[in-house]
Amino acid sequence: EAQVTQNPRYLITVTGKKLTVTCSQNMNHEYMSWYRQDPGLGLRQIYYSMNVEVTDKGDVPEGYKVSRKEKRNFPLILESPSPNQTSLYFCASSLSPGGAGTDTQYFGPGTRLTVL
Amino acid sequence: AQSVSQHNHHVILSEAASLELGCNYSYGGTVNLFWYVQYPGQHLQLLLKYFSGDPLVKGIKGFEAEFIKSKFSFNLRKPSVQWSDTAEYFCAVNAHGTYKYIFGTGTRLKVLA
């Protein structure tokens, strides 16, 4: 089954304790992206990757890191989480990067992160 | 900078009522436009998208949207909603030649049976 998976689905942690949220897709998609969803703010793009080893900042990259060493994986790293990073995080992927004919983004199930 | 506005934050309708959700964007160039839906407890999924051509696009589950370039709008419509349409709806924009997506703040739709 074609899908985007995220782990963990739920995470409670404390300020300053490094964590990684994994994202994996089995559709051979080139484009992957991370979003955070907050009440009243909708989805905001954190980072995206156009292909292996190619990443760029979205609108809210502060406090996050990403890497794209393999096509299928796009982990989100919080080096020193803070309470304002408490949010619902979504990973997404699509076949081709942006531009005319942009493909549909497929979203993962989400990771609910609480930073105490 | 690009932005997307969804003016209706919460909408409550009775079954069989018609739906129109507003979406306006700010960007002077060519854009790709999307509507996504998030049913309670589920992933976001695509309802419909516009890249070029006919400005009236039809999506899944009887939804359609009309791109009006002069108004920078991409409103979502459905002639007769069902209880199962209860969900949160997001409009999104991607500017041609970029890899960034801007989402609106979402509209929560509740359909009363």
gemmi code that builds the backbone of each chain (N, CA, C; Angstrom):
import gemmi

chains = {
    "A": [
        ("GLU", (0.840, -1.198, 0.000), (0.000, 0.000, 0.000), (0.877, 1.251, 0.000)),
        ("ALA", (0.554, 2.177, -0.918), (1.298, 3.438, -1.006), (0.983, 4.287, 0.218)),
        ("GLN", (2.026, 4.715, 0.920), (1.751, 5.484, 2.119), (2.973, 6.266, 2.601)),
        ("VAL", (2.667, 7.228, 3.459), (3.679, 7.972, 4.192), (3.508, 7.600, 5.662)),
        ("THR", (4.581, 7.148, 6.272), (4.507, 6.752, 7.674), (5.362, 7.679, 8.528)),
        ("GLN", (4.900, 7.897, 9.724), (5.611, 8.738, 10.675), (5.714, 7.999, 12.002)),
        ("ASN", (6.829, 8.183, 12.661), (6.998, 7.638, 14.007), (7.837, 8.570, 14.861)),
        ("PRO", (7.466, 8.709, 16.137), (6.280, 8.123, 16.767), (5.021, 8.900, 16.400)),
        ("ARG", (3.879, 8.394, 16.754), (2.620, 9.105, 16.524), (2.338, 10.087, 17.657)),
        ("TYR", (2.803, 9.736, 18.827), (2.621, 10.605, 19.986), (3.936, 10.644, 20.755)),
        ("LEU", (4.273, 11.837, 21.236), (5.529, 11.961, 21.980), (5.397, 13.084, 22.987)),
        ("ILE", (5.724, 12.770, 24.241), (5.815, 13.783, 25.278), (7.259, 13.808, 25.721)),
        ("THR", (7.849, 14.990, 25.727), (9.248, 15.096, 26.097), (9.451, 16.351, 26.948)),
        ("VAL", (10.692, 16.574, 27.333), (10.999, 17.741, 28.161), (11.900, 18.696, 27.387)),
        ("THR", (11.873, 19.923, 27.810), (12.677, 20.965, 27.160), (14.146, 20.546, 27.100)),
        ("GLY", (14.715, 20.703, 25.900), (16.144, 20.475, 25.732), (16.557, 19.060, 25.376)),
        ("LYS", (15.652, 18.108, 25.419), (16.015, 16.721, 25.130), (15.838, 16.441, 23.641)),
        ("LYS", (16.940, 16.242, 22.957), (16.922, 16.060, 21.504), (15.998, 14.926, 21.087)),
        ("LEU", (15.282, 15.148, 20.001), (14.405, 14.090, 19.500), (14.371, 14.105, 17.975)),
        ("THR", (13.988, 12.973, 17.432), (13.850, 12.818, 15.982), (12.512, 12.198, 15.675)),
        ("VAL", (11.810, 12.783, 14.739), (10.574, 12.208, 14.220), (10.888, 11.673, 12.822)),
        ("THR", (10.621, 10.420, 12.619), (10.954, 9.827, 11.321), (9.786, 9.933, 10.357)),
        ("CYS", (10.120, 9.976, 9.096), (9.135, 10.000, 8.021), (9.666, 9.132, 6.899)),
        ("SER", (8.813, 8.267, 6.395), (9.225, 7.389, 5.316), (8.090, 7.235, 4.318)),
        ("GLN", (8.443, 7.214, 3.024), (7.431, 7.002, 1.984), (7.894, 5.881, 1.061)),
        ("ASN", (6.914, 5.130, 0.569), (7.239, 3.971, -0.273), (6.787, 4.171, -1.712)),
        ("MET", (6.681, 5.428, -2.146), (6.160, 5.732, -3.466), (7.239, 6.243, -4.421)),
        ("ASN", (8.487, 6.214, -3.999), (9.602, 6.707, -4.816), (9.436, 8.195, -5.162)),
        ("HIS", (8.857, 8.937, -4.253), (8.638, 10.362, -4.485), (9.922, 11.143, -4.309)),
        ("GLU", (10.068, 12.172, -5.159), (11.242, 13.038, -5.051), (11.084, 14.083, -3.953)),
        ("TYR", (9.875, 14.601, -3.829), (9.633, 15.750, -2.960), (9.075, 15.293, -1.627)),
        ("MET", (9.656, 15.824, -0.548), (9.128, 15.559, 0.789), (9.139, 16.846, 1.594)),
        ("SER", (8.264, 16.905, 2.566), (8.096, 18.163, 3.284), (7.596, 17.897, 4.694)),
        ("TRP", (7.901, 18.813, 5.595), (7.388, 18.777, 6.962), (6.555, 20.025, 7.222)),
        ("TYR", (5.430, 19.805, 7.915), (4.539, 20.886, 8.317), (4.234, 20.750, 9.804)),
        ("ARG", (3.897, 21.881, 10.395), (3.310, 21.833, 11.720), (1.918, 22.468, 11.652)),
        ("GLN", (1.003, 21.902, 12.415), (-0.369, 22.391, 12.436), (-0.701, 22.878, 13.829)),
        ("ASP", (-1.089, 24.141, 13.929), (-1.445, 24.739, 15.205), (-2.819, 25.382, 15.089)),
        ("PRO", (-3.607, 25.324, 16.149), (-4.963, 25.898, 16.097), (-4.936, 27.362, 15.678)),
        ("GLY", (-5.773, 27.683, 14.711), (-5.872, 29.060, 14.249), (-4.781, 29.484, 13.286)),
        ("LEU", (-3.779, 28.639, 13.101), (-2.662, 28.988, 12.211), (-2.585, 28.080, 10.994)),
        ("GLY", (-3.379, 27.042, 10.963), (-3.351, 26.128, 9.832), (-2.055, 25.352, 9.780)),
        ("LEU", (-1.664, 24.952, 8.574), (-0.410, 24.239, 8.382), (0.665, 25.220, 7.935)),
        ("ARG", (1.818, 25.101, 8.532), (2.948, 25.933, 8.130), (4.123, 25.021, 7.784)),
        ("GLN", (4.750, 25.347, 6.662), (5.816, 24.493, 6.165), (7.113, 24.775, 6.929)),
        ("ILE", (7.757, 23.695, 7.379), (8.979, 23.832, 8.168), (10.208, 23.723, 7.258)),
        ("TYR", (10.326, 22.605, 6.592), (11.395, 22.332, 5.641), (10.828, 21.484, 4.512)),
        ("TYR", (11.523, 21.534, 3.384), (11.169, 20.642, 2.291), (12.437, 20.159, 1.615)),
        ("SER", (12.267, 19.097, 0.845), (13.398, 18.512, 0.138), (12.982, 18.178, -1.279)),
        ("MET", (13.728, 18.663, -2.241), (13.402, 18.439, -3.642), (13.955, 17.093, -4.135)),
        ("ASN", (14.982, 16.601, -3.467), (15.555, 15.306, -3.815), (16.617, 14.961, -2.779)),
        ("VAL", (17.268, 13.842, -2.945), (18.299, 13.418, -1.997), (19.364, 14.506, -1.882)),
        ("GLU", (19.693, 14.821, -0.652), (20.729, 15.813, -0.322), (20.357, 17.241, -0.709)),
        ("VAL", (19.117, 17.486, -1.058), (18.674, 18.842, -1.413), (17.517, 19.240, -0.512)),
        ("THR", (17.759, 20.168, 0.404), (16.706, 20.614, 1.308), (16.688, 22.138, 1.363)),
        ("ASP", (15.572, 22.680, 1.809), (15.478, 24.129, 1.927), (14.452, 24.475, 2.992)),
        ("LYS", (14.543, 25.711, 3.476), (13.673, 26.169, 4.556), (12.297, 26.540, 4.045)),
        ("GLY", (11.323, 26.200, 4.879), (9.972, 26.691, 4.646), (9.769, 27.991, 5.403)),
        ("ASP", (8.567, 28.184, 5.884), (8.254, 29.445, 6.562), (8.640, 29.480, 8.034)),
        ("VAL", (8.752, 28.312, 8.669), (9.027, 28.279, 10.109), (10.126, 27.276, 10.433)),
        ("PRO", (11.351, 27.475, 9.947), (12.415, 26.488, 10.132), (13.160, 26.568, 11.459)),
        ("GLU", (12.947, 27.658, 12.204), (13.760, 27.873, 13.402), (13.533, 26.763, 14.420)),
        ("GLY", (14.620, 26.207, 14.909), (14.554, 25.173, 15.928), (14.471, 23.762, 15.376)),
        ("TYR", (14.499, 23.623, 14.051), (14.381, 22.319, 13.415), (15.548, 22.070, 12.470)),
        ("LYS", (15.844, 20.808, 12.279), (16.806, 20.378, 11.264), (16.209, 19.203, 10.517)),
        ("VAL", (16.674, 19.023, 9.295), (16.247, 17.865, 8.503), (17.457, 17.309, 7.770)),
        ("SER", (17.289, 16.121, 7.264), (18.303, 15.540, 6.388), (17.609, 14.649, 5.374)),
        ("ARG", (18.221, 14.471, 4.233), (17.643, 13.600, 3.192), (18.794, 12.811, 2.579)),
        ("LYS", (19.153, 11.767, 3.270), (20.256, 10.924, 2.810), (19.769, 9.826, 1.873)),
        ("GLU", (18.506, 9.467, 2.016), (17.913, 8.471, 1.134), (16.611, 9.049, 0.610)),
        ("LYS", (16.213, 8.563, -0.540), (15.014, 9.115, -1.153), (13.778, 8.878, -0.296)),
        ("ARG", (13.673, 7.758, 0.362), (12.448, 7.394, 1.055), (12.303, 8.036, 2.429)),
        ("ASN", (13.393, 8.515, 3.030), (13.344, 8.989, 4.412), (13.643, 10.476, 4.538)),
        ("PHE", (12.931, 11.108, 5.462), (13.105, 12.560, 5.650), (12.846, 12.871, 7.134)),
        ("PRO", (13.797, 12.574, 7.993), (13.574, 12.794, 9.427), (13.599, 14.269, 9.811)),
        ("LEU", (12.814, 14.573, 10.823), (12.764, 15.916, 11.400), (13.448, 15.860, 12.765)),
        ("ILE", (14.414, 16.719, 12.969), (15.212, 16.697, 14.187), (14.994, 17.979, 14.973)),
        ("LEU", (14.702, 17.802, 16.257), (14.621, 18.943, 17.162), (15.797, 18.799, 18.120)),
        ("GLU", (16.806, 19.616, 17.935), (18.042, 19.491, 18.714), (17.811, 19.842, 20.185)),
        ("SER", (17.034, 20.880, 20.419), (16.760, 21.314, 21.787), (15.314, 21.808, 21.850)),
        ("PRO", (14.377, 20.864, 21.967), (12.960, 21.239, 21.888), (12.564, 22.234, 22.977)),
        ("SER", (11.624, 23.095, 22.619), (11.085, 24.047, 23.574), (9.565, 23.943, 23.552)),
        ("PRO", (8.892, 24.434, 24.598), (7.425, 24.310, 24.658), (6.705, 24.904, 23.455)),
        ("ASN", (7.274, 25.914, 22.814), (6.581, 26.499, 21.660), (6.665, 25.598, 20.416)),
        ("GLN", (7.323, 24.474, 20.543), (7.325, 23.482, 19.464), (6.292, 22.384, 19.695)),
        ("THR", (5.535, 22.530, 20.767), (4.401, 21.636, 20.974), (3.421, 21.840, 19.829)),
        ("SER", (3.123, 20.785, 19.100), (2.325, 20.938, 17.891), (1.996, 19.566, 17.312)),
        ("LEU", (1.206, 19.590, 16.248), (0.931, 18.398, 15.457), (1.749, 18.507, 14.175)),
        ("TYR", (2.572, 17.517, 13.927), (3.504, 17.566, 12.801), (3.081, 16.571, 11.726)),
        ("PHE", (3.128, 17.043, 10.489), (2.809, 16.191, 9.348), (3.966, 16.156, 8.373)),
        ("CYS", (4.250, 14.979, 7.885), (5.167, 14.794, 6.787), (4.348, 14.559, 5.524)),
        ("ALA", (4.860, 14.994, 4.394), (4.147, 14.803, 3.130), (5.153, 14.517, 2.026)),
        ("SER", (4.689, 13.859, 0.986), (5.555, 13.620, -0.162), (4.763, 13.741, -1.445)),
        ("SER", (5.470, 14.056, -2.535), (4.842, 14.067, -3.849), (5.870, 13.647, -4.884)),
        ("LEU", (5.352, 13.240, -6.035), (6.231, 12.667, -7.053), (7.241, 13.680, -7.560)),
        ("SER", (6.754, 14.887, -7.846), (7.646, 15.868, -8.449), (7.647, 17.143, -7.634)),
        ("PRO", (8.695, 17.911, -7.727), (8.742, 19.183, -7.000), (7.759, 20.192, -7.566)),
        ("GLY", (7.756, 21.381, -6.996), (6.779, 22.405, -7.357), (6.913, 22.895, -8.772)),
        ("GLY", (5.942, 23.647, -9.190), (5.923, 24.179, -10.546), (4.691, 23.709, -11.264)),
        ("ALA", (4.599, 24.012, -12.519), (3.440, 23.609, -13.309), (3.312, 22.095, -13.308)),
        ("GLY", (2.132, 21.633, -13.068), (1.914, 20.199, -13.035), (2.321, 19.577, -11.719)),
        ("THR", (2.389, 20.397, -10.698), (2.759, 19.863, -9.382), (1.845, 18.720, -8.990)),
        ("ASP", (2.462, 17.657, -8.539), (1.678, 16.511, -8.127), (1.060, 16.702, -6.758)),
        ("THR", (0.115, 15.863, -6.476), (-0.559, 15.851, -5.186), (0.425, 15.501, -4.089)),
        ("GLN", (0.310, 16.172, -2.967), (1.064, 15.783, -1.790), (0.266, 14.742, -1.017)),
        ("TYR", (0.952, 13.695, -0.588), (0.357, 12.669, 0.258), (0.888, 12.873, 1.671)),
        ("PHE", (-0.044, 12.913, 2.601), (0.321, 13.241, 3.968), (0.400, 12.002, 4.844)),
        ("GLY", (1.307, 12.064, 5.807), (1.367, 11.035, 6.829), (0.279, 11.244, 7.868)),
        ("PRO", (0.195, 10.355, 8.849), (-0.883, 10.399, 9.840), (-0.687, 11.455, 10.916)),
        ("GLY", (0.485, 12.031, 11.001), (0.731, 13.072, 11.990), (1.427, 12.546, 13.232)),
        ("THR", (2.197, 13.439, 13.862), (2.868, 13.155, 15.131), (2.513, 14.273, 16.087)),
        ("ARG", (1.867, 13.892, 17.188), (1.492, 14.896, 18.179), (2.615, 14.979, 19.200)),
        ("LEU", (3.279, 16.142, 19.224), (4.422, 16.353, 20.102), (4.058, 17.332, 21.207)),
        ("THR", (4.367, 16.957, 22.435), (4.216, 17.855, 23.575), (5.575, 18.023, 24.224)),
        ("VAL", (5.994, 19.284, 24.374), (7.265, 19.586, 25.018), (6.964, 20.293, 26.342)),
        ("LEU", (7.362, 19.662, 27.427), (7.057, 20.214, 28.763), (8.174, 21.133, 29.250)),
    ],
    "B": [
        ("ALA", (5.390, 38.679, 0.091), (5.345, 37.257, 0.442), (3.940, 36.701, 0.158)),
        ("GLN", (3.948, 35.430, -0.178), (2.659, 34.799, -0.439), (1.876, 34.640, 0.847)),
        ("SER", (0.567, 34.693, 0.727), (-0.294, 34.378, 1.862), (-1.602, 33.838, 1.333)),
        ("VAL", (-2.301, 33.126, 2.196), (-3.606, 32.555, 1.849), (-4.584, 32.898, 2.961)),
        ("SER", (-5.741, 33.392, 2.590), (-6.752, 33.744, 3.576), (-7.991, 32.892, 3.396)),
        ("GLN", (-8.421, 32.304, 4.479), (-9.702, 31.607, 4.494), (-10.569, 32.353, 5.503)),
        ("HIS", (-11.573, 33.007, 5.010), (-12.302, 33.954, 5.845), (-13.260, 33.270, 6.802)),
        ("ASN", (-13.784, 32.115, 6.399), (-14.725, 31.400, 7.258), (-13.949, 30.436, 8.129)),
        ("HIS", (-13.938, 30.668, 9.424), (-13.196, 29.768, 10.301), (-14.058, 28.584, 10.743)),
        ("HIS", (-15.320, 28.871, 10.987), (-16.258, 27.817, 11.383), (-17.540, 28.001, 10.587)),
        ("VAL", (-18.017, 26.916, 10.035), (-19.273, 26.939, 9.287), (-20.133, 25.782, 9.768)),
        ("ILE", (-21.392, 26.083, 10.039), (-22.349, 25.041, 10.424), (-23.485, 25.057, 9.418)),
        ("LEU", (-23.764, 23.898, 8.850), (-24.834, 23.773, 7.856), (-25.686, 22.559, 8.168)),
        ("SER", (-26.883, 22.597, 7.679), (-27.740, 21.413, 7.735), (-27.509, 20.583, 6.485)),
        ("GLU", (-27.768, 19.304, 6.597), (-27.647, 18.433, 5.426), (-28.481, 18.972, 4.283)),
        ("ALA", (-27.966, 18.834, 3.090), (-28.592, 19.273, 1.828), (-28.396, 20.755, 1.556)),
        ("ALA", (-27.843, 21.488, 2.490), (-27.563, 22.904, 2.222), (-26.386, 23.012, 1.261)),
        ("SER", (-26.302, 24.152, 0.598), (-25.169, 24.390, -0.316), (-24.015, 24.995, 0.475)),
        ("LEU", (-22.812, 24.698, -0.023), (-21.604, 25.124, 0.666), (-20.746, 25.976, -0.259)),
        ("GLU", (-20.222, 27.050, 0.279), (-19.163, 27.771, -0.415), (-18.171, 28.260, 0.623)),
        ("LEU", (-16.929, 27.840, 0.483), (-15.850, 28.258, 1.371), (-14.897, 29.152, 0.590)),
        ("GLY", (-14.596, 30.295, 1.189), (-13.760, 31.260, 0.498), (-12.278, 31.011, 0.689)),
        ("CYS", (-11.512, 31.316, -0.366), (-10.066, 31.247, -0.307), (-9.509, 32.349, -1.189)),
        ("ASN", (-8.711, 33.206, -0.618), (-8.033, 34.244, -1.388), (-6.537, 34.152, -1.130)),
        ("TYR", (-5.762, 34.427, -2.148), (-4.311, 34.355, -1.996), (-3.701, 35.660, -2.475)),
        ("SER", (-2.508, 35.899, -2.005), (-1.785, 37.075, -2.468), (-0.486, 36.617, -3.104)),
        ("TYR", (-0.431, 36.766, -4.400), (0.784, 36.478, -5.170), (0.522, 36.925, -6.578)),
        ("GLY", (1.454, 37.655, -7.160), (1.207, 38.232, -8.471), (1.462, 37.310, -9.639)),
        ("GLY", (2.165, 36.227, -9.419), (2.548, 35.355, -10.525), (1.612, 34.174, -10.687)),
        ("THR", (2.080, 33.195, -11.440), (1.287, 32.002, -11.710), (1.345, 31.061, -10.519)),
        ("VAL", (0.200, 30.512, -10.192), (0.120, 29.658, -9.007), (-0.575, 28.335, -9.308)),
        ("ASN", (-0.266, 27.353, -8.486), (-1.038, 26.122, -8.407), (-1.886, 26.237, -7.142)),
        ("LEU", (-3.109, 25.771, -7.211), (-4.054, 25.941, -6.105), (-4.630, 24.598, -5.703)),
        ("PHE", (-4.828, 24.417, -4.431), (-5.283, 23.136, -3.891), (-6.325, 23.350, -2.794)),
        ("TRP", (-7.221, 22.388, -2.682), (-8.046, 22.243, -1.499), (-7.793, 20.855, -0.928)),
        ("TYR", (-7.473, 20.839, 0.375), (-7.295, 19.593, 1.094), (-8.374, 19.495, 2.168)),
        ("VAL", (-8.704, 18.266, 2.535), (-9.688, 18.026, 3.581), (-9.075, 17.121, 4.645)),
        ("GLN", (-9.430, 17.405, 5.888), (-8.955, 16.572, 7.004), (-10.180, 16.134, 7.787)),
        ("TYR", (-10.587, 14.881, 7.595), (-11.691, 14.330, 8.366), (-11.195, 14.038, 9.774)),
        ("PRO", (-12.100, 14.039, 10.737), (-11.680, 13.850, 12.139), (-10.806, 12.618, 12.309)),
        ("GLY", (-9.623, 12.834, 12.854), (-8.717, 11.735, 13.137), (-8.013, 11.138, 11.936)),
        ("GLN", (-8.121, 11.795, 10.782), (-7.518, 11.227, 9.579), (-6.453, 12.152, 8.993)),
        ("HIS", (-5.741, 11.606, 7.968), (-4.736, 12.380, 7.257), (-5.404, 13.483, 6.453)),
        ("LEU", (-4.622, 14.457, 6.077), (-5.077, 15.390, 5.041), (-5.113, 14.646, 3.715)),
        ("GLN", (-6.136, 14.927, 2.939), (-6.186, 14.335, 1.601), (-6.665, 15.375, 0.608)),
        ("LEU", (-6.254, 15.193, -0.627), (-6.552, 16.176, -1.657), (-8.005, 16.073, -2.094)),
        ("LEU", (-8.675, 17.214, -2.161), (-10.026, 17.276, -2.717), (-9.965, 17.597, -4.206)),
        ("LEU", (-9.183, 18.617, -4.533), (-9.046, 19.023, -5.929), (-7.862, 19.968, -6.059)),
        ("LYS", (-7.457, 20.186, -7.327), (-6.318, 21.054, -7.583), (-6.491, 21.746, -8.936)),
        ("TYR", (-5.873, 22.891, -9.035), (-5.878, 23.645, -10.279), (-4.453, 23.994, -10.660)),
        ("PHE", (-4.091, 23.676, -11.913), (-2.779, 24.075, -12.433), (-2.922, 25.054, -13.582)),
        ("SER", (-3.821, 24.745, -14.501), (-4.001, 25.595, -15.671), (-5.266, 25.135, -16.381)),
        ("GLY", (-5.675, 25.888, -17.402), (-6.818, 25.477, -18.210), (-8.133, 25.929, -17.610)),
        ("ASP", (-9.128, 25.082, -17.709), (-10.480, 25.403, -17.255), (-10.443, 25.836, -15.792)),
        ("PRO", (-10.926, 27.047, -15.518), (-10.847, 27.531, -14.136), (-11.827, 26.853, -13.188)),
        ("LEU", (-12.759, 26.103, -13.722), (-13.690, 25.360, -12.878), (-13.191, 23.924, -12.791)),
        ("VAL", (-12.786, 23.532, -11.609), (-12.233, 22.185, -11.449), (-13.157, 21.362, -10.563)),
        ("LYS", (-13.252, 20.115, -10.903), (-14.094, 19.206, -10.125), (-13.193, 18.225, -9.374)),
        ("GLY", (-13.594, 17.953, -8.152), (-12.797, 17.041, -7.346), (-13.612, 15.846, -6.901)),
        ("ILE", (-13.136, 15.243, -5.824), (-13.821, 14.061, -5.312), (-15.039, 14.459, -4.494)),
        ("LYS", (-15.930, 13.517, -4.313), (-17.084, 13.649, -3.422), (-17.991, 14.820, -3.784)),
        ("GLY", (-18.045, 15.188, -5.035), (-18.970, 16.218, -5.494), (-18.508, 17.652, -5.273)),
        ("PHE", (-17.272, 17.844, -4.841), (-16.752, 19.184, -4.636), (-16.238, 19.770, -5.945)),
        ("GLU", (-16.321, 21.082, -6.041), (-15.740, 21.794, -7.154), (-15.205, 23.132, -6.648)),
        ("ALA", (-14.327, 23.736, -7.448), (-13.785, 25.038, -7.084), (-13.564, 25.840, -8.352)),
        ("GLU", (-13.693, 27.144, -8.213), (-13.519, 28.030, -9.355), (-12.383, 29.001, -9.085)),
        ("PHE", (-11.441, 29.022, -10.015), (-10.316, 29.945, -9.942), (-10.712, 31.230, -10.662)),
        ("ILE", (-10.734, 32.334, -9.931), (-10.994, 33.636, -10.541), (-9.733, 34.467, -10.384)),
        ("LYS", (-8.975, 34.543, -11.459), (-7.649, 35.160, -11.393), (-7.725, 36.624, -10.987)),
        ("SER", (-8.737, 37.326, -11.498), (-8.845, 38.762, -11.226), (-9.141, 39.044, -9.760)),
        ("LYS", (-9.696, 38.056, -9.083), (-10.033, 38.221, -7.670), (-9.061, 37.463, -6.763)),
        ("PHE", (-8.082, 36.814, -7.350), (-7.121, 36.010, -6.583), (-7.883, 35.048, -5.664)),
        ("SER", (-8.912, 34.434, -6.207), (-9.741, 33.573, -5.364), (-9.839, 32.164, -5.926)),
        ("PHE", (-10.105, 31.230, -5.039), (-10.260, 29.820, -5.405), (-11.255, 29.228, -4.421)),
        ("ASN", (-12.514, 29.576, -4.581), (-13.550, 29.175, -3.627), (-14.017, 27.748, -3.876)),
        ("LEU", (-14.259, 27.061, -2.788), (-14.713, 25.673, -2.833), (-16.233, 25.634, -2.721)),
        ("ARG", (-16.860, 24.774, -3.512), (-18.323, 24.692, -3.492), (-18.781, 23.239, -3.502)),
        ("LYS", (-19.967, 23.060, -2.927), (-20.661, 21.782, -3.051), (-22.146, 22.088, -2.982)),
        ("PRO", (-22.927, 21.610, -3.932), (-24.334, 22.005, -3.992), (-25.178, 21.465, -2.839)),
        ("SER", (-24.799, 20.313, -2.299), (-25.630, 19.702, -1.267), (-24.724, 18.900, -0.332)),
        ("VAL", (-24.503, 19.420, 0.879), (-23.561, 18.756, 1.781), (-24.228, 17.596, 2.510)),
        ("GLN", (-23.374, 16.681, 2.955), (-23.826, 15.539, 3.727), (-23.154, 15.565, 5.094)),
        ("TRP", (-23.733, 14.841, 6.034), (-23.170, 14.770, 7.381), (-21.704, 14.335, 7.321)),
        ("SER", (-21.387, 13.457, 6.375), (-20.024, 12.932, 6.256), (-19.017, 13.972, 5.742)),
        ("ASP", (-19.490, 15.142, 5.345), (-18.576, 16.210, 4.918), (-18.022, 16.996, 6.102)),
        ("THR", (-18.488, 16.674, 7.299), (-17.943, 17.310, 8.498), (-16.444, 17.070, 8.553)),
        ("ALA", (-15.674, 18.160, 8.551), (-14.224, 18.052, 8.436), (-13.628, 19.453, 8.511)),
        ("GLU", (-12.308, 19.505, 8.424), (-11.620, 20.776, 8.301), (-11.058, 20.873, 6.889)),
        ("TYR", (-11.228, 22.025, 6.277), (-10.855, 22.227, 4.880), (-9.761, 23.282, 4.791)),
        ("PHE", (-8.731, 22.946, 4.017), (-7.586, 23.836, 3.871), (-7.369, 24.182, 2.404)),
        ("CYS", (-7.186, 25.452, 2.159), (-6.774, 25.935, 0.850), (-5.254, 26.081, 0.863)),
        ("ALA", (-4.595, 25.800, -0.252), (-3.133, 25.909, -0.310), (-2.695, 26.436, -1.664)),
        ("VAL", (-1.574, 27.124, -1.653), (-1.025, 27.747, -2.860), (0.437, 27.366, -3.011)),
        ("ASN", (0.817, 27.110, -4.241), (2.227, 26.904, -4.567), (2.532, 27.772, -5.776)),
        ("ALA", (3.510, 28.627, -5.652), (3.867, 29.493, -6.779), (4.722, 28.712, -7.764)),
        ("HIS", (4.402, 28.873, -9.033), (5.188, 28.203, -10.076), (6.663, 28.523, -9.927)),
        ("GLY", (7.476, 27.503, -10.079), (8.924, 27.715, -10.002), (9.462, 27.680, -8.593)),
        ("THR", (8.581, 27.456, -7.614), (9.040, 27.342, -6.228), (8.627, 25.985, -5.676)),
        ("TYR", (9.174, 25.658, -4.565), (8.863, 24.387, -3.921), (8.155, 24.587, -2.584)),
        ("LYS", (7.753, 25.815, -2.319), (7.085, 26.112, -1.054), (5.578, 26.074, -1.222)),
        ("TYR", (4.924, 25.624, -0.167), (3.472, 25.606, -0.130), (3.014, 26.486, 1.021)),
        ("ILE", (2.006, 27.291, 0.760), (1.397, 28.116, 1.788), (-0.040, 27.648, 1.980)),
        ("PHE", (-0.366, 27.316, 3.209), (-1.720, 26.861, 3.531), (-2.489, 27.976, 4.234)),
        ("GLY", (-3.790, 27.963, 4.051), (-4.641, 28.834, 4.824), (-4.831, 28.278, 6.231)),
        ("THR", (-5.539, 29.024, 7.051), (-5.712, 28.632, 8.443), (-6.785, 27.577, 8.631)),
        ("GLY", (-7.517, 27.266, 7.578), (-8.490, 26.197, 7.655), (-9.891, 26.680, 8.000)),
        ("THR", (-10.876, 25.917, 7.540), (-12.286, 26.159, 7.875), (-12.869, 24.867, 8.421)),
        ("ARG", (-13.389, 24.955, 9.623), (-14.045, 23.783, 10.224), (-15.515, 23.777, 9.815)),
        ("LEU", (-15.899, 22.742, 9.118), (-17.283, 22.587, 8.680), (-17.971, 21.528, 9.526)),
        ("LYS", (-19.120, 21.888, 10.052), (-19.946, 20.915, 10.774), (-21.273, 20.820, 10.050)),
        ("VAL", (-21.637, 19.625, 9.664), (-22.906, 19.404, 8.987), (-23.827, 18.672, 9.947)),
        ("LEU", (-24.976, 19.274, 10.183), (-25.953, 18.707, 11.098), (-26.879, 17.760, 10.354)),
        ("ALA", (-27.050, 16.579, 10.934), (-27.906, 15.581, 10.273), (-29.385, 15.938, 10.389)),
    ],
}
model = gemmi.Model(1)
for chain_id, residues in chains.items():
    chain = gemmi.Chain(chain_id)
    for i, (resn, *xyz) in enumerate(residues, 1):
        res = gemmi.Residue()
        res.name, res.seqid = resn, gemmi.SeqId(i, " ")
        for name, pos in zip(("N", "CA", "C"), xyz):
            atom = gemmi.Atom()
            atom.name, atom.element = name, gemmi.Element(name[0])
            atom.pos, atom.b_iso = gemmi.Position(*pos), 0.0
            res.add_atom(atom)
        chain.add_residue(res)
    model.add_chain(chain)
structure = gemmi.Structure()
structure.add_model(model)
structure.setup_entities()
